Amino acid sequence: MSMRRFLLIFQGLFLFILSSAFSQTKLGETNDNSSVPNQESISSIIALKSTLPCNYFSNISSSFIGVSDVGVDSVTARKQAYLRAMSMIALRNGLARGMSDFFNDTNGNQISSNYEELCELKTYCNLPVTGLKVSDSIWLKSGELVLFVTLDSTNVRRFERVNLNSSISIYYKENESDGSRKIINKISLENKLFYPCRETGHTEKLTYIVGNNRWLSKETFFDDKKIETDRYKIFYELLAGCAIDSTGCKEAGSNAVDGLWYAMMNNLYRQLSAQLKEQFVKVKKVGDKYQDKLVSLNRESGYFKFGCVLLDGALVDNKLVTRIKTEFPSTK
Amino acid sequence: MKANFLKVSSTFLFVGALAMMMPSCKSAKSVSARDTGDIEILIPCTGSEYQTNAKAFRYSAMGESMDQMTAKKKAMSEARAGLAAAIGTKVNSVFDNYLKDVNYNNKEELMKNYEGITRETITQNLSGTIVICEKMMLTKAGTYKSYVCLELGGGEILQSLNNKMSNNEMLKVDYNYEKFKKTFDEELNKTGN
């Protein structure tokens, strides 16, 4: 009898702990909700496996790529992929401004540092509608549409034009203190596509934040409608037998688990910001050095024109790397 | 039989003793770093060929990060700031020496003009820097260490300064390029060959 009572009490306690734990996670009251997904999201996560054809990376050099999000209808996917391919064309003609601050406080073996950088880019293109040709399109197993767009100068009719304006902001912060490092990388972009003759267009807003190389949040709005992509986790592989140069993929690649376009953009803009940083030519330095202590602040800034094209890319272990070529015409 | 055994064992003992004595025959002068326990530390992108000389300004720096690209960005930031500071110091010294040799009525006003020119020249000239050494290391802790050395030619700085000074209305009257170049070369030669 006493054993039965003990079991009942134990069962009651177990249920109480379970229910309180569940209610806490459901309310999102965990200490670190970025790394511990709640019960609801775990149950709704859909894992997908996708295969990239061999020409996926080889086509990049000869055309402009656009990839839709996973889980959108075919009409939206086409519009989205087209707009994104246009944003790659616009990247050839951009204006950038940026600033970085690097604070360093070294006291003996104790190092405290803060590196902060912000790059703002404006890109633009105005092209004849008939001069844009979809040279190839692929539906991936994961449900993403890949469009390859080429510029066809032979088929150009007057008055039918399309504009695309992009605003991109790349923010990066790395803080080191007490032996621990924290990294925040936030990329926000807004693409506005407009057909002046038809007075119609599409807009897209993307914001994604990566902390310590893990996704913290990402949001996509297409024509002011939020696209839910969080529940998909995608694992890509290249078609067997594809010959690609995967140099630097593991070290500098971006995790593609949240979709191909996110990984591509994250990798492209991080690389671009590194190349833009080379153009920060205005340098200021404030420093103080005494005995074992060294405190310094370096500030660099720049304002310049740039043009960027995607050369190719690679994929290894679901990590995607893009290779870019950036040119800097003189800014007056 | 016993005598033979003693003979063989004594031969072994003699050879053994000789072998033990051999290291002690080594000259005291040729004690290597290994014997003293010192280890040579090699820091990438440093050494005589990465130091400023009469022809160019150079600055080596290191940046560390969990992210490969940021490690390089940090190293470049340090190197650029260091280079700017080194050029600033040197160019100011050139101006001081140049002004000592010339006579102006309004020296204070002139000094202010020079300071402005130096600052502007440094910020502009840093765009012409070239990376002469670049090494990326992966540490045991999983972080990346980037070592870089930047170089900026003395001729480029002089050219830029000359353009600024020639265009400055206040300095135009009395500016003497040849004299300034001589002072500049002298100052750079003090750095090394």
Interface residues (C-beta under 8 A of the other chain):
Chain A: S100 F102 Y115 E117 Y172 E174 R181 I183 N212 N213 E251 A252 R270 Q271 A274 K277 E278 Q279 V281 K282 V283 K284 K285 G287 S296 N298 E300
Chain B: S65 M66 D67 Q68 M69 T70 K72 K73 K74 M76 S77 E78 R80 A81 G82 A84 A85 I122 T123 Q124 L126 S127 T143
